Amino acid sequence: GENVEQHPSTLSVQEGDSAVIKCTYSDSASNYFPWYKQELGKRPQLIIDIRSNVGEKKDQRIAVTLNKTAKHFSLHITETQPEDSAVYFCAASMNNDMRFGAGTRLTVKP
Amino acid sequence: SAVISQKPSRDICQRGTSLTIQCQVDSQVTMMFWYRQQPGQSLTLIATANQGSEATYESGFVIDKFPISRPNLTFSTLTVSNMSPEDSSIYLCSGPGQGDIQYFGAGTRLSVL
């Protein structure tokens, strides 16, 4: 089955800096790659996603890139703000069968 | 976006008892999913609940321990049976929205004494 690896497990940045989180997946059949943000005690919230027919997608300060050949995808957050502090999960999915990475705890220091 | 309502939000249970968690979706969906999230950990898929057929369980999860019902296209329940302290966790349901997007319920925080 699908195996998703995510790095780093923790990331601390200064406010205004950029943050990058990387994931790899094992099943080349996976075709949908969402990123979720989970604040303490709350449900995971979708922040951005990308499908396998696209190499890059951007939404304001957040961007995701996908390299299908290498089977890896990354989340980029620019101009980080303290409210970006949370746990971020990547996932790989096919036919709604979604598998998650281990998560990255991002801390943005003011 | 889909709205997923889940209850209870939390419960404290005694060892050996069972708890049923309910999940309601505001639109008809073919598949619903149940996850477990242990403290500080990622989401682990327990099972996929399909309407009109038995749930499909992931490795390490069995129907006797986590029976699932899916009586219609908007509702599902997960029961955590014969609980032990190791079952203390957050349990989340999810359902698909438009396309491949998954939306999550608010979660049930379960503590077993």
gemmi code that builds the backbone of each chain (N, CA, C; Angstrom):
import gemmi

chains = {
    "A": [
        ("GLY", (0.810, -1.201, 0.000), (0.000, 0.000, 0.000), (0.845, 1.253, 0.000)),
        ("GLU", (0.158, 2.376, -0.031), (0.845, 3.668, -0.094), (1.570, 3.956, 1.219)),
        ("ASN", (2.773, 4.529, 1.103), (3.553, 4.948, 2.256), (4.009, 6.384, 2.015)),
        ("VAL", (3.682, 7.256, 2.948), (4.020, 8.667, 2.795), (5.002, 9.053, 3.890)),
        ("GLU", (6.125, 9.612, 3.503), (7.117, 10.078, 4.459), (7.184, 11.608, 4.407)),
        ("GLN", (7.307, 12.210, 5.565), (7.253, 13.670, 5.671), (8.422, 14.171, 6.517)),
        ("HIS", (9.050, 15.251, 6.044), (10.178, 15.850, 6.762), (10.140, 17.370, 6.626)),
        ("PRO", (10.593, 18.117, 7.629), (11.044, 17.611, 8.929), (9.869, 17.344, 9.871)),
        ("SER", (10.129, 16.765, 11.012), (9.060, 16.539, 11.978), (8.768, 17.820, 12.757)),
        ("THR", (9.758, 18.653, 12.944), (9.551, 19.959, 13.560), (10.325, 21.005, 12.771)),
        ("LEU", (9.766, 22.209, 12.749), (10.373, 23.299, 11.993), (10.080, 24.600, 12.716)),
        ("SER", (11.120, 25.337, 13.013), (10.959, 26.622, 13.682), (11.559, 27.709, 12.800)),
        ("VAL", (10.775, 28.733, 12.528), (11.236, 29.826, 11.678), (10.894, 31.159, 12.325)),
        ("GLN", (11.588, 32.176, 11.875), (11.307, 33.522, 12.343), (10.171, 34.101, 11.494)),
        ("GLU", (9.338, 34.878, 12.126), (8.249, 35.539, 11.395), (8.802, 36.260, 10.169)),
        ("GLY", (8.137, 36.056, 9.044), (8.569, 36.670, 7.798), (9.433, 35.781, 6.926)),
        ("ASP", (10.032, 34.759, 7.550), (10.834, 33.807, 6.774), (9.916, 32.827, 6.047)),
        ("SER", (10.537, 32.022, 5.182), (9.807, 30.982, 4.475), (9.957, 29.646, 5.184)),
        ("ALA", (8.966, 28.772, 4.983), (9.004, 27.419, 5.535), (8.739, 26.433, 4.411)),
        ("VAL", (9.491, 25.343, 4.400), (9.318, 24.308, 3.383), (9.188, 22.951, 4.062)),
        ("ILE", (8.175, 22.223, 3.680), (7.949, 20.878, 4.200), (7.905, 19.929, 3.005)),
        ("LYS", (8.587, 18.792, 3.143), (8.717, 17.880, 2.010), (8.118, 16.514, 2.315)),
        ("CYS", (7.523, 15.925, 1.291), (6.940, 14.589, 1.426), (7.298, 13.740, 0.218)),
        ("THR", (7.435, 12.446, 0.469), (7.603, 11.488, -0.607), (6.512, 10.429, -0.480)),
        ("TYR", (6.151, 9.831, -1.600), (5.154, 8.776, -1.588), (5.673, 7.591, -2.381)),
        ("SER", (5.051, 6.437, -2.159), (5.600, 5.223, -2.757), (4.781, 4.699, -3.936)),
        ("ASP", (3.487, 4.967, -3.954), (2.614, 4.381, -4.963), (2.439, 5.350, -6.142)),
        ("SER", (2.987, 4.995, -7.275), (2.917, 5.868, -8.437), (1.482, 6.064, -8.935)),
        ("ALA", (0.550, 5.241, -8.473), (-0.850, 5.395, -8.870), (-1.552, 6.531, -8.120)),
        ("SER", (-0.985, 7.005, -7.025), (-1.592, 8.121, -6.295), (-1.669, 9.329, -7.200)),
        ("ASN", (-2.801, 10.027, -7.174), (-2.992, 11.122, -8.110), (-3.536, 12.398, -7.479)),
        ("TYR", (-3.619, 12.403, -6.165), (-4.141, 13.589, -5.485), (-3.342, 13.791, -4.207)),
        ("PHE", (-2.876, 15.050, -3.994), (-1.943, 15.302, -2.895), (-2.379, 16.559, -2.134)),
        ("PRO", (-3.127, 16.355, -1.047), (-3.573, 17.505, -0.255), (-2.620, 17.798, 0.896)),
        ("TRP", (-2.719, 19.021, 1.398), (-2.011, 19.418, 2.610), (-3.047, 19.927, 3.608)),
        ("TYR", (-2.922, 19.437, 4.835), (-3.845, 19.825, 5.890), (-3.088, 20.549, 6.996)),
        ("LYS", (-3.760, 21.508, 7.583), (-3.242, 22.225, 8.747), (-4.111, 21.859, 9.937)),
        ("GLN", (-3.474, 21.472, 11.037), (-4.238, 21.110, 12.227), (-3.731, 21.920, 13.410)),
        ("GLU", (-4.586, 22.778, 13.911), (-4.285, 23.528, 15.117), (-4.665, 22.684, 16.323)),
        ("LEU", (-4.077, 23.008, 17.461), (-4.234, 22.204, 18.653), (-5.704, 22.031, 19.017)),
        ("GLY", (-6.132, 20.793, 19.130), (-7.496, 20.498, 19.545), (-8.546, 20.671, 18.462)),
        ("LYS", (-8.097, 20.890, 17.221), (-9.069, 21.121, 16.145), (-8.926, 20.067, 15.048)),
        ("ARG", (-9.881, 20.068, 14.152), (-9.853, 19.101, 13.054), (-8.852, 19.530, 11.998)),
        ("PRO", (-8.336, 18.592, 11.208), (-7.475, 18.968, 10.079), (-8.277, 19.781, 9.060)),
        ("GLN", (-7.652, 20.845, 8.578), (-8.299, 21.707, 7.587), (-7.459, 21.710, 6.316)),
        ("LEU", (-8.112, 21.483, 5.188), (-7.406, 21.515, 3.907), (-6.923, 22.931, 3.607)),
        ("ILE", (-5.651, 23.074, 3.277), (-5.137, 24.406, 2.949), (-4.773, 24.536, 1.477)),
        ("ILE", (-4.364, 23.465, 0.861), (-4.041, 23.481, -0.557), (-3.917, 22.041, -1.030)),
        ("ASP", (-4.155, 21.822, -2.302), (-4.010, 20.477, -2.851), (-3.507, 20.576, -4.284)),
        ("ILE", (-3.030, 19.456, -4.790), (-2.527, 19.419, -6.158), (-2.831, 18.046, -6.736)),
        ("ARG", (-3.146, 18.045, -8.006), (-3.416, 16.785, -8.684), (-2.231, 16.404, -9.566)),
        ("SER", (-2.182, 15.149, -9.960), (-0.963, 14.622, -10.575), (-0.700, 15.191, -11.958)),
        ("ASN", (-1.682, 15.869, -12.533), (-1.467, 16.439, -13.861), (-0.958, 17.880, -13.800)),
        ("VAL", (-0.615, 18.321, -12.588), (-0.147, 19.692, -12.388), (1.177, 19.642, -11.631)),
        ("GLY", (2.102, 20.547, -11.972), (3.393, 20.538, -11.317), (3.508, 21.520, -10.159)),
        ("GLU", (2.677, 22.569, -10.201), (2.770, 23.587, -9.157), (1.433, 24.292, -9.017)),
        ("LYS", (1.143, 24.688, -7.795), (-0.096, 25.421, -7.534), (0.184, 26.408, -6.427)),
        ("LYS", (-0.380, 27.592, -6.562), (-0.111, 28.643, -5.564), (-1.404, 29.289, -5.127)),
        ("ASP", (-1.476, 29.608, -3.844), (-2.629, 30.306, -3.295), (-2.114, 31.292, -2.262)),
        ("GLN", (-1.944, 32.525, -2.684), (-1.426, 33.603, -1.834), (-0.048, 33.230, -1.303)),
        ("ARG", (0.096, 33.042, -0.003), (1.418, 32.770, 0.564), (1.801, 31.290, 0.538)),
        ("ILE", (0.888, 30.455, 0.075), (1.102, 29.011, 0.109), (1.246, 28.480, -1.308)),
        ("ALA", (2.216, 27.600, -1.494), (2.402, 26.954, -2.790), (2.755, 25.496, -2.565)),
        ("VAL", (2.388, 24.683, -3.526), (2.751, 23.268, -3.486), (3.358, 22.895, -4.829)),
        ("THR", (4.417, 22.102, -4.790), (5.041, 21.601, -6.005), (5.003, 20.089, -5.992)),
        ("LEU", (4.917, 19.499, -7.156), (4.838, 18.044, -7.289), (5.806, 17.580, -8.366)),
        ("ASN", (6.622, 16.598, -8.031), (7.506, 15.944, -8.992), (7.071, 14.485, -9.075)),
        ("LYS", (6.293, 14.175, -10.095), (5.747, 12.827, -10.215), (6.828, 11.787, -10.458)),
        ("THR", (7.829, 12.162, -11.211), (8.891, 11.214, -11.534), (9.621, 10.777, -10.275)),
        ("ALA", (9.922, 11.746, -9.440), (10.639, 11.451, -8.203), (9.699, 11.065, -7.079)),
        ("LYS", (8.418, 11.211, -7.281), (7.393, 10.917, -6.283), (7.618, 11.715, -5.013)),
        ("HIS", (7.777, 13.011, -5.192), (7.812, 13.859, -4.012), (7.089, 15.175, -4.275)),
        ("PHE", (6.592, 15.748, -3.196), (5.866, 17.010, -3.273), (6.174, 17.828, -2.022)),
        ("SER", (6.076, 19.131, -2.178), (6.512, 20.026, -1.116), (5.509, 21.151, -0.896)),
        ("LEU", (5.462, 21.602, 0.335), (4.646, 22.758, 0.720), (5.576, 23.921, 1.019)),
        ("HIS", (5.259, 25.061, 0.454), (6.074, 26.259, 0.671), (5.172, 27.348, 1.253)),
        ("ILE", (5.563, 27.881, 2.391), (4.836, 28.988, 2.988), (5.789, 30.178, 3.038)),
        ("THR", (5.423, 31.265, 2.402), (6.257, 32.466, 2.415), (5.704, 33.476, 3.415)),
        ("GLU", (6.580, 34.404, 3.810), (6.180, 35.490, 4.738), (5.402, 34.924, 5.919)),
        ("THR", (5.984, 33.960, 6.592), (5.274, 33.275, 7.665), (4.844, 34.243, 8.772)),
        ("GLN", (3.720, 33.878, 9.380), (3.123, 34.673, 10.457), (2.904, 33.766, 11.659)),
        ("PRO", (2.832, 34.321, 12.865), (2.619, 33.467, 14.047), (1.387, 32.571, 13.923)),
        ("GLU", (0.362, 33.029, 13.237), (-0.846, 32.204, 13.093), (-0.663, 31.025, 12.137)),
        ("ASP", (0.484, 30.964, 11.482), (0.801, 29.779, 10.673), (1.275, 28.626, 11.553)),
        ("SER", (1.565, 28.899, 12.813), (2.019, 27.855, 13.736), (0.936, 26.794, 13.893)),
        ("ALA", (1.286, 25.556, 13.606), (0.334, 24.437, 13.644), (1.093, 23.179, 13.239)),
        ("VAL", (0.367, 22.072, 13.190), (0.912, 20.841, 12.617), (0.376, 20.705, 11.199)),
        ("TYR", (1.267, 20.430, 10.274), (0.904, 20.287, 8.871), (1.088, 18.823, 8.445)),
        ("PHE", (0.081, 18.307, 7.764), (0.123, 16.935, 7.266), (0.029, 16.941, 5.748)),
        ("CYS", (0.906, 16.178, 5.106), (0.729, 15.910, 3.693), (-0.005, 14.577, 3.559)),
        ("ALA", (-0.574, 14.350, 2.399), (-1.260, 13.086, 2.148), (-1.177, 12.755, 0.673)),
        ("ALA", (-1.277, 11.475, 0.383), (-1.344, 10.995, -0.991), (-2.593, 10.143, -1.113)),
        ("SER", (-3.288, 10.293, -2.219), (-4.595, 9.654, -2.335), (-4.848, 9.160, -3.748)),
        ("MET", (-5.620, 8.077, -3.810), (-6.156, 7.601, -5.077), (-7.531, 7.025, -4.799)),
        ("ASN", (-8.520, 7.445, -5.557), (-9.901, 6.985, -5.352), (-10.343, 7.173, -3.892)),
        ("ASN", (-10.042, 8.300, -3.338), (-10.416, 8.673, -1.976), (-9.698, 7.878, -0.891)),
        ("ASP", (-8.830, 6.953, -1.263), (-8.020, 6.220, -0.281), (-6.822, 7.103, 0.055)),
        ("MET", (-6.864, 7.757, 1.199), (-5.900, 8.791, 1.550), (-4.987, 8.325, 2.672)),
        ("ARG", (-3.672, 8.507, 2.484), (-2.683, 8.140, 3.497), (-1.881, 9.373, 3.856)),
        ("PHE", (-1.643, 9.505, 5.154), (-1.036, 10.727, 5.658), (0.429, 10.545, 6.028)),
        ("GLY", (1.177, 11.633, 5.892), (2.510, 11.689, 6.445), (2.444, 11.855, 7.953)),
        ("ALA", (3.605, 11.805, 8.586), (3.666, 11.819, 10.049), (3.411, 13.194, 10.643)),
        ("GLY", (3.477, 14.228, 9.819), (3.191, 15.578, 10.308), (4.453, 16.376, 10.587)),
        ("THR", (4.305, 17.694, 10.455), (5.384, 18.631, 10.768), (4.835, 19.704, 11.696)),
        ("ARG", (5.473, 19.829, 12.843), (5.049, 20.887, 13.772), (5.816, 22.142, 13.428)),
        ("LEU", (5.109, 23.135, 12.887), (5.715, 24.408, 12.506), (5.485, 25.440, 13.602)),
        ("THR", (6.574, 26.068, 14.012), (6.488, 27.159, 14.983), (7.047, 28.407, 14.332)),
        ("VAL", (6.278, 29.462, 14.321), (6.714, 30.743, 13.768), (6.914, 31.693, 14.936)),
        ("LYS", (8.139, 32.105, 15.125), (8.488, 32.946, 16.268), (8.348, 34.412, 15.889)),
        ("PRO", (7.648, 35.179, 16.734), (7.450, 36.595, 16.411), (8.747, 37.383, 16.541)),
    ],
    "B": [
        ("SER", (-18.116, 23.215, 0.194), (-17.452, 22.242, 1.058), (-18.488, 21.429, 1.821)),
        ("ALA", (-18.135, 20.201, 2.168), (-19.031, 19.355, 2.939), (-18.944, 19.714, 4.413)),
        ("VAL", (-20.059, 19.570, 5.116), (-20.086, 19.791, 6.556), (-20.236, 18.436, 7.225)),
        ("ILE", (-19.298, 18.129, 8.095), (-19.283, 16.848, 8.796), (-19.546, 17.121, 10.272)),
        ("SER", (-20.611, 16.556, 10.802), (-20.940, 16.708, 12.214), (-20.625, 15.401, 12.920)),
        ("GLN", (-19.885, 15.501, 14.009), (-19.451, 14.295, 14.729), (-19.773, 14.473, 16.206)),
        ("LYS", (-20.251, 13.372, 16.816), (-20.494, 13.434, 18.254), (-20.359, 12.065, 18.884)),
        ("PRO", (-19.977, 11.966, 20.149), (-19.718, 13.085, 21.043), (-18.368, 13.727, 20.745)),
        ("SER", (-18.147, 14.912, 21.272), (-16.868, 15.577, 21.062), (-15.799, 14.983, 21.972)),
        ("ARG", (-16.232, 14.481, 23.115), (-15.304, 13.835, 24.024), (-16.075, 12.934, 24.981)),
        ("ASP", (-15.370, 11.962, 25.520), (-15.990, 11.091, 26.517), (-14.907, 10.442, 27.354)),
        ("ILE", (-15.273, 10.142, 28.575), (-14.415, 9.396, 29.482), (-15.147, 8.107, 29.809)),
        ("CYS", (-14.501, 6.977, 29.523), (-15.191, 5.692, 29.635), (-14.415, 4.740, 30.527)),
        ("GLN", (-15.119, 3.778, 31.055), (-14.506, 2.769, 31.884), (-14.005, 1.611, 31.025)),
        ("ARG", (-12.962, 1.018, 31.475), (-12.419, -0.179, 30.811), (-13.508, -1.231, 30.640)),
        ("GLY", (-13.531, -1.863, 29.481), (-14.479, -2.945, 29.237), (-15.801, -2.504, 28.633)),
        ("THR", (-16.065, -1.219, 28.620), (-17.316, -0.721, 28.039), (-17.108, -0.392, 26.567)),
        ("SER", (-18.178, 0.025, 25.901), (-18.128, 0.381, 24.480), (-18.650, 1.794, 24.278)),
        ("LEU", (-18.177, 2.460, 23.252), (-18.630, 3.801, 22.902), (-18.933, 3.849, 21.415)),
        ("THR", (-20.066, 4.418, 21.081), (-20.428, 4.589, 19.673), (-20.315, 6.050, 19.290)),
        ("ILE", (-19.591, 6.300, 18.223), (-19.361, 7.651, 17.710), (-20.199, 7.813, 16.440)),
        ("GLN", (-20.854, 8.953, 16.329), (-21.734, 9.185, 15.194), (-21.162, 10.272, 14.291)),
        ("CYS", (-21.405, 10.107, 13.002), (-20.910, 11.067, 12.027), (-21.997, 11.317, 10.987)),
        ("GLN", (-22.315, 12.580, 10.789), (-23.375, 12.982, 9.860), (-22.788, 13.919, 8.806)),
        ("VAL", (-23.088, 13.635, 7.546), (-22.608, 14.472, 6.445), (-23.804, 15.220, 5.864)),
        ("ASP", (-23.563, 16.446, 5.419), (-24.684, 17.253, 4.942), (-25.031, 16.989, 3.487)),
        ("SER", (-24.395, 16.010, 2.868), (-24.725, 15.624, 1.506), (-24.508, 14.118, 1.375)),
        ("GLN", (-25.060, 13.552, 0.334), (-24.931, 12.108, 0.156), (-23.541, 11.765, -0.386)),
        ("VAL", (-22.880, 10.843, 0.274), (-21.539, 10.436, -0.145), (-21.467, 8.916, -0.161)),
        ("THR", (-20.740, 8.388, -1.121), (-20.639, 6.932, -1.228), (-19.769, 6.364, -0.121)),
        ("MET", (-18.630, 6.995, 0.112), (-17.677, 6.490, 1.103), (-17.513, 7.477, 2.251)),
        ("MET", (-17.386, 6.912, 3.435), (-16.972, 7.684, 4.600), (-15.794, 6.950, 5.225)),
        ("PHE", (-14.989, 7.687, 5.967), (-13.749, 7.112, 6.480), (-13.619, 7.380, 7.977)),
        ("TRP", (-13.042, 6.436, 8.662), (-12.783, 6.579, 10.097), (-11.277, 6.502, 10.332)),
        ("TYR", (-10.782, 7.488, 11.114), (-9.363, 7.570, 11.427), (-9.167, 7.585, 12.936)),
        ("ARG", (-7.984, 7.170, 13.339), (-7.561, 7.317, 14.722), (-6.323, 8.208, 14.738)),
        ("GLN", (-6.289, 9.134, 15.689), (-5.139, 10.007, 15.833), (-4.699, 9.971, 17.293)),
        ("GLN", (-3.629, 9.272, 17.546), (-3.111, 9.214, 18.906), (-2.358, 10.503, 19.205)),
        ("PRO", (-2.226, 10.856, 20.479), (-1.657, 12.148, 20.855), (-0.324, 12.415, 20.168)),
        ("GLY", (-0.250, 13.560, 19.483), (0.981, 13.961, 18.823), (1.329, 13.161, 17.588)),
        ("GLN", (0.392, 12.347, 17.117), (0.679, 11.474, 15.982), (-0.146, 11.869, 14.757)),
        ("SER", (0.088, 11.133, 13.680), (-0.633, 11.372, 12.446), (-1.988, 10.666, 12.460)),
        ("LEU", (-2.693, 10.774, 11.361), (-3.991, 10.123, 11.223), (-3.785, 8.740, 10.607)),
        ("THR", (-4.332, 7.735, 11.271), (-4.250, 6.369, 10.782), (-5.638, 5.911, 10.370)),
        ("LEU", (-5.762, 5.442, 9.157), (-7.059, 4.982, 8.659), (-7.451, 3.683, 9.349)),
        ("ILE", (-8.652, 3.681, 9.932), (-9.190, 2.475, 10.557), (-9.933, 1.651, 9.510)),
        ("ALA", (-10.869, 2.312, 8.832), (-11.705, 1.587, 7.881), (-12.420, 2.552, 6.957)),
        ("THR", (-12.855, 2.010, 5.841), (-13.687, 2.726, 4.878), (-15.089, 2.175, 4.982)),
        ("ALA", (-16.054, 3.069, 5.166), (-17.449, 2.663, 5.331), (-18.212, 2.958, 4.057)),
        ("ASN", (-18.648, 1.907, 3.392), (-19.417, 2.031, 2.160), (-20.880, 1.741, 2.445)),
        ("GLN", (-21.752, 2.542, 1.883), (-23.172, 2.313, 2.099), (-23.608, 1.038, 1.398)),
        ("GLY", (-24.294, 0.183, 2.120), (-24.842, -1.034, 1.535), (-23.916, -2.220, 1.527)),
        ("SER", (-22.720, -2.059, 2.072), (-21.802, -3.196, 2.143), (-20.990, -3.101, 3.421)),
        ("GLU", (-20.280, -4.160, 3.735), (-19.456, -4.157, 4.941), (-18.287, -3.197, 4.798)),
        ("ALA", (-17.867, -2.676, 5.925), (-16.725, -1.779, 5.924), (-15.456, -2.546, 5.571)),
        ("THR", (-14.517, -1.820, 5.003), (-13.208, -2.386, 4.667), (-12.203, -1.912, 5.699)),
        ("TYR", (-11.593, -2.851, 6.429), (-10.705, -2.512, 7.530), (-9.245, -2.562, 7.091)),
        ("GLU", (-8.472, -1.652, 7.676), (-7.035, -1.630, 7.414), (-6.332, -2.649, 8.310)),
        ("SER", (-5.118, -2.958, 7.931), (-4.328, -3.904, 8.714), (-4.190, -3.402, 10.146)),
        ("GLY", (-4.438, -4.290, 11.088), (-4.334, -3.928, 12.491), (-5.654, -3.540, 13.133)),
        ("PHE", (-6.697, -3.436, 12.344), (-8.028, -3.090, 12.857), (-9.017, -4.176, 12.437)),
        ("VAL", (-9.858, -4.605, 13.383), (-10.791, -5.694, 13.096), (-12.205, -5.282, 13.434)),
        ("ILE", (-13.141, -5.934, 12.762), (-14.552, -5.577, 12.896), (-15.068, -5.818, 14.304)),
        ("ASP", (-14.589, -6.845, 14.987), (-15.086, -7.123, 16.333), (-14.737, -6.003, 17.305)),
        ("LYS", (-13.622, -5.359, 17.080), (-13.168, -4.290, 17.960), (-13.760, -2.935, 17.541)),
        ("PHE", (-13.907, -2.741, 16.237), (-14.377, -1.449, 15.704), (-15.529, -1.667, 14.714)),
        ("PRO", (-16.659, -2.165, 15.192), (-17.783, -2.339, 14.258), (-18.267, -0.991, 13.732)),
        ("ILE", (-18.622, -0.990, 12.460), (-19.041, 0.230, 11.769), (-20.405, -0.014, 11.144)),
        ("SER", (-21.249, 0.987, 11.235), (-22.520, 0.924, 10.520), (-22.573, 2.045, 9.496)),
        ("ARG", (-23.301, 1.797, 8.418), (-23.465, 2.802, 7.355), (-24.877, 2.620, 6.786)),
        ("PRO", (-25.882, 3.049, 7.548), (-27.268, 2.770, 7.160), (-27.755, 3.554, 5.955)),
        ("ASN", (-27.144, 4.698, 5.670), (-27.552, 5.486, 4.507), (-26.370, 6.318, 4.021)),
        ("LEU", (-26.605, 7.151, 3.024), (-25.515, 7.864, 2.366), (-25.055, 9.110, 3.119)),
        ("THR", (-25.671, 9.406, 4.272), (-25.271, 10.603, 5.019), (-24.822, 10.312, 6.439)),
        ("PHE", (-24.782, 9.074, 6.843), (-24.567, 8.769, 8.253), (-23.712, 7.524, 8.427)),
        ("SER", (-22.881, 7.540, 9.484), (-22.099, 6.361, 9.826), (-21.804, 6.393, 11.323)),
        ("THR", (-21.623, 5.216, 11.892), (-21.179, 5.124, 13.275), (-19.977, 4.205, 13.366)),
        ("LEU", (-19.124, 4.520, 14.326), (-17.984, 3.672, 14.684), (-18.136, 3.349, 16.164)),
        ("THR", (-18.062, 2.070, 16.506), (-18.097, 1.659, 17.908), (-16.711, 1.182, 18.312)),
        ("VAL", (-16.252, 1.669, 19.440), (-15.003, 1.172, 20.019), (-15.429, 0.209, 21.130)),
        ("SER", (-15.175, -1.070, 20.940), (-15.724, -2.099, 21.814), (-14.718, -2.567, 22.855)),
        ("ASN", (-15.264, -3.005, 23.995), (-14.432, -3.602, 25.052), (-13.165, -2.781, 25.249)),
        ("MET", (-13.360, -1.528, 25.602), (-12.252, -0.561, 25.601), (-11.216, -0.832, 26.679)),
        ("SER", (-9.991, -0.488, 26.354), (-8.874, -0.522, 27.289), (-8.172, 0.840, 27.211)),
        ("PRO", (-7.315, 1.154, 28.168), (-6.624, 2.452, 28.124), (-5.873, 2.703, 26.823)),
        ("GLU", (-5.452, 1.644, 26.141), (-4.734, 1.803, 24.866), (-5.625, 2.376, 23.768)),
        ("ASP", (-6.926, 2.336, 23.969), (-7.859, 2.894, 22.977), (-8.033, 4.397, 23.147)),
        ("SER", (-7.453, 4.965, 24.184), (-7.543, 6.412, 24.384), (-6.888, 7.117, 23.202)),
        ("SER", (-7.669, 7.954, 22.544), (-7.192, 8.564, 21.309), (-8.245, 9.550, 20.824)),
        ("ILE", (-7.945, 10.198, 19.716), (-8.961, 10.981, 19.017), (-9.406, 10.179, 17.802)),
        ("TYR", (-10.704, 10.094, 17.629), (-11.272, 9.381, 16.487), (-11.964, 10.407, 15.587)),
        ("LEU", (-11.646, 10.341, 14.298), (-12.202, 11.305, 13.347), (-12.869, 10.583, 12.188)),
        ("CYS", (-13.972, 11.134, 11.758), (-14.577, 10.646, 10.530), (-14.324, 11.667, 9.431)),
        ("SER", (-14.394, 11.207, 8.212), (-14.248, 12.125, 7.081), (-15.143, 11.659, 5.941)),
        ("GLY", (-15.439, 12.604, 5.079), (-16.226, 12.311, 3.898), (-15.737, 13.171, 2.759)),
        ("PRO", (-15.927, 12.692, 1.546), (-15.444, 13.450, 0.396), (-16.357, 14.618, 0.059)),
        ("GLY", (-15.721, 15.704, -0.393), (-16.459, 16.820, -0.942), (-16.371, 16.749, -2.449)),
        ("GLN", (-16.169, 17.888, -3.067), (-16.048, 17.918, -4.513), (-14.759, 17.244, -4.955)),
        ("GLY", (-14.869, 16.308, -5.863), (-13.679, 15.632, -6.352), (-13.067, 14.759, -5.271)),
        ("ASP", (-11.757, 14.907, -5.080), (-11.035, 14.060, -4.135), (-10.924, 14.668, -2.740)),
        ("ILE", (-11.424, 15.879, -2.552), (-11.227, 16.577, -1.282), (-11.922, 15.825, -0.157)),
        ("GLN", (-11.219, 15.687, 0.970), (-11.782, 15.072, 2.172), (-11.992, 16.143, 3.238)),
        ("TYR", (-13.169, 16.083, 3.867), (-13.465, 16.974, 4.977), (-13.608, 16.143, 6.232)),
        ("PHE", (-13.169, 16.716, 7.343), (-13.147, 15.975, 8.594), (-14.186, 16.481, 9.586)),
        ("GLY", (-14.684, 15.545, 10.388), (-15.452, 15.926, 11.552), (-14.523, 16.529, 12.600)),
        ("ALA", (-15.125, 17.062, 13.648), (-14.347, 17.746, 14.683), (-13.581, 16.779, 15.580)),
        ("GLY", (-13.900, 15.495, 15.485), (-13.180, 14.507, 16.274), (-13.864, 14.183, 17.587)),
        ("THR", (-13.589, 12.988, 18.083), (-14.056, 12.540, 19.400), (-12.828, 12.199, 20.220)),
        ("ARG", (-12.657, 12.921, 21.304), (-11.519, 12.677, 22.191), (-11.946, 11.660, 23.245)),
        ("LEU", (-11.388, 10.472, 23.163), (-11.786, 9.377, 24.041), (-10.689, 9.110, 25.066)),
        ("SER", (-11.098, 9.063, 26.322), (-10.199, 8.667, 27.403), (-10.790, 7.437, 28.076)),
        ("VAL", (-9.975, 6.403, 28.227), (-10.423, 5.158, 28.851), (-9.659, 4.974, 30.150)),
        ("LEU", (-10.421, 4.833, 31.237), (-9.800, 4.706, 32.559), (-9.625, 3.249, 32.953)),
    ],
}
model = gemmi.Model(1)
for chain_id, residues in chains.items():
    chain = gemmi.Chain(chain_id)
    for i, (resn, *xyz) in enumerate(residues, 1):
        res = gemmi.Residue()
        res.name, res.seqid = resn, gemmi.SeqId(i, " ")
        for name, pos in zip(("N", "CA", "C"), xyz):
            atom = gemmi.Atom()
            atom.name, atom.element = name, gemmi.Element(name[0])
            atom.pos, atom.b_iso = gemmi.Position(*pos), 0.0
            res.add_atom(atom)
        chain.add_residue(res)
    model.add_chain(chain)
structure = gemmi.Structure()
structure.add_model(model)
structure.setup_entities()
